[in-house]
Amino acid sequence: MVPFARNRRFVGRQQEIDYLERLVFNTAGPAKVTIYGLGGIGKTQIALELAYRMREKVPESSIFWIQCTSYETVQQAYVKIAEALGIPDIEPAKIEEQVRAHLSQDSAGKWLLIFDNADDMEMWTKGSVTAPPLKNVLPCSENGHILFTSRNRKLAVRLSSPDVLSIPNVDETTATKILENSLIQKGLLHDKFTTTALLEQLGFLPLAINQAAAYINEREIVLSDYLSLLKDRETDAAKLLSEDFEDDGRYAETQNPVLTTWLISFQQIQELDQLAADYLSFIACINPRDIPPSILPPSTSAKEKTDALGLLNAYCFIGKHASGSSFSLHRLVHLATRNWMRKNEVFDYWIRRATQQLDYIFPSGDHNNQRLWRVYLPHALYLMNSEEFHTIQHAYVGLSSRVGLSLQRDGRYDEAEIILADCLKVLERDLGPHHPDTLSSVSHLGSVLEQKGQYEEAEAMHHRALEGRENVLGLEHLETLSSVSHLGLVLGRKAQYGEAEALYRRALEGYEKALGLEHPDTLSIGQYEEANIMYQRALEGFERGLGLKHPHTLATVTNLGSVFAHQGQYEEAELMHRRALEGYEKALGPEHPYTLTSVRHLAFVLEQQGQHEETKTMHQRALEGFEKTLGPEHPDTLSSVTSLGLVLAHQGQYNEAELMHRRALEGYEKALGPEHPYTLTSVSHLAYVLEQQGQHEETKTMHRRALEGFEKTLGLEHLRTLSSVTSLGSVLAHQGQYEEAETMHRRALEGFEKTLGLEHLRTLTSISNLGFVLEGQGKYEEAEAMHCRVLEGREKVLGPEHPATLASKKRITFTRNQRKLRDPARMFLENHPFFRSFLSTSPLPSRYDLDEVD
């Protein structure tokens, strides 16, 4: 009495079948067993396979199958069983009791009774006016076993606890085999990538796989075509999965499409627990994965909430994660629920309710709220991507803004820009261009554009925000000062340092006056003062006010590390940068732009300490991360390209280094323009690599371009300009153009003395460079005087035993020896053009040797 032929395409489930065989084929096994799982998971097929295996292995046994979709189907099955058993005087009103009594006798022999689709709790535990609870009329015999299949775990436990078996989804291998067995054209599976993608879209659900195969077979399409239909508009995908199809292994009167198979479950949940039905409707509006219970609408009690979630779990609609902190809804159940809600015209209502709930619970983008908004963010984004949300977006622009700012905090700048730009449009339309909320939105968008490296657009936004806030809020309002600071940052990025400094000072004075010296906003502005004491003050204040792991604290740790590095205190700098990196990795993740910037800072310090391999690894990590997070043309990505190029050059890999520097130069020219300092610095780096490859003319051309650009952009006495003067002077010296080289180095020295002072290390290095050029011209007395001055300065600044100090001593000895060798005959030969090249006893070191200490 089995209603279906054996399924010759049945695959997998060996573990479940083996378990059931051990229970059912064993006389000492339990009398009752229940398998439960999501509708469409394959419970009926498992029961069917077990029935045929029992027929093969225990041929003397009787097998009875009862369809439990309604009281009518149950009674019809009982009548057939009674007839098959030959029970005399069958009475329809007492048929269940008559069958129970017969099968409970030893004379009935071995038997297996299968109740398929035992889902209705009331049918089994309460009964009806005309029928007793089915649980009360089950036969009991040492020769017989009962197997139930159910979607309802709660009912499964009541029917046969503890002998209850959960049926999970199939794995990818089994799912692929199910699809292969169902397809006419087996060769379609050769496209493994598309096959996997299709199965993932179908949630690895056997019923959905069979439905897809039927559609593909009937229309002779390929897997990618069906996959495209599934990924089309949600409503179209729902229609696709709602189309009926032929399936010999399912009841004729039931609906086969996967999206309709759960309708009866929806109805049962509504009847049993309205809060559970509400939760299902709410969950259908957000992301179906990793749902925290705290996101759900409030209930009247904790027990009510627990019961509601328990019911959804009992129907296998949701599955709790191992951690217990979240749960997920099967993606096709999610789609089916949304489709069901649309058909019943309640979807718009629930989108609004879900939006209200998220608007209420979604926190600000403050670092202290990071754990919360990271949990809620996927759900807010999913909700906001719904077409129905756009009709109510104007009423919830605050939610959109907080979501955009949270994305910005997470370094997801492209997504943040889209959302914040939408917010700005809504606010401009509803509140006008000068409303404080509109100006805040302008400022937020400006900050994201700056972080994306779009400095022109960012400057325009911050100018607009500043002018608006000055007019509406006043010159000393905190939001006005915030705009002052943001505009200063952008101008600094654009190398407009004078204007940037003026804005920083204005913001700092304003914050100190309004908030005091130790307020976080005051301290964050103070960071821009290029003095160690300011960073120390900021760090102490942030640690005290915000804690050790706050992003403001970590940013100050980074800045202090950079100061140590600039002062040559590389061990202290490494400690700071490692602390910052560890903090960023924990707080923001390994691929956040702030984390990757910290990686790059640490790499620089490691390079200065000669740890070249770790340096290279760090730069490669930073580059890969920036490419993935910000894109290949973002200024931060290009900065990492440059850094890696410098490391490769240092290791003598000049061809690879040239590729890196040409890529960086091309990117900077495109992103920032040909005269931006970053572009010009890239020109200088490329020039050095070309010089090492012997391309002297292009080297000189590049250095002249860099120098002219720095002079125009930064001025004649800026440190970058003076460094460019030095580089050009060194190239000229190596090419034997000593007079022009001397002019360059004297200019650089004069500039460093004026800008940095007489005893700064860079000034001393410039003096040393001039000394080498004088040597090249045979001006040994003047060269010796230069080296003596360098020695005196380095002894004072670095100490007598520092390697650079000892190098100066050696150079003085060498120069004095050259003076002693200068007899008339030698001088004649040195001035003769033919012999000059053979008598050079002091070859100039490379340009990087000239810069012994920087």
Secondary structure, DSSP 4 states (H G I P E B T S, - for coil): --SS---TT----HHHHHHHHHHHS-TTS-SEEEEE--TTSSHHHHHHHHHHHHHHH-TTSEEEEEE-SSHHHHHHHHHHHHHHHT-SS--GGGHHHHHHHHHTSGGG-SEEEEEET---HHHHHT--SSS--GGGG----TTEEEEEEES-HHHHHHHHTT-EEE-----HHHHHHHHHHH-S-GGGGG-HHHHHHHHHHTTT-HHHHHHHHHHHHHHT--HHHHHHHHTS-HHHHHHHTTS----TTS-TTS--STTTTTHHHHHHHHHH-HHHHHHHHHHTTS-SSSB-GGGSPP-S-HHHHHHHHHHHHHTTSEEE-TTSS-EEE-HHHHHHHHHHHHHTT-HHHHHHHHHHHHHHH---S-GGGHHHHHHHHHHHHHHHTSHHHHTTGGGGHHHHHHHHHHHHHTT-HHHHHHHHHHHHHHHHHHH-TTSHHHHHHHHHHHHHHHHTT-HHHHHHHHHHHHHHHHHHT-TT-HHHHHHHHHHHHHHHHTT-HHHHHHHHHHHHHHHHHHH-TTSHHHHHHHTTS--HHHHHHHHHHHHHHT-TTSHHHHHHHHHHHHHHHHTT-HHHHHHHHHHHHHHHHHHH-TTSHHHHHHHHHHHHHHHHTT-HHHHHHHHHHHHHHHHHHH-TTSHHHHHHHHHHHHHHHHTT-HHHHHHHHHHHHHHHHHHH-TTSHHHHHHHHHHHHHHHHTT-HHHHHHHHHHHHHHHHHHH-TTSHHHHHHHHHHHHHHHHTT-HHHHHHHHHHHHHHHHHHH-TT-HHHHHHHHHHHHHHHHTT-HHHHHHHHHHHHHHHHHHT-TTSHHHHHHHHHHHHHHHHHHT--HHHHHHHHSTTTGGG---SPPPPHHHH----
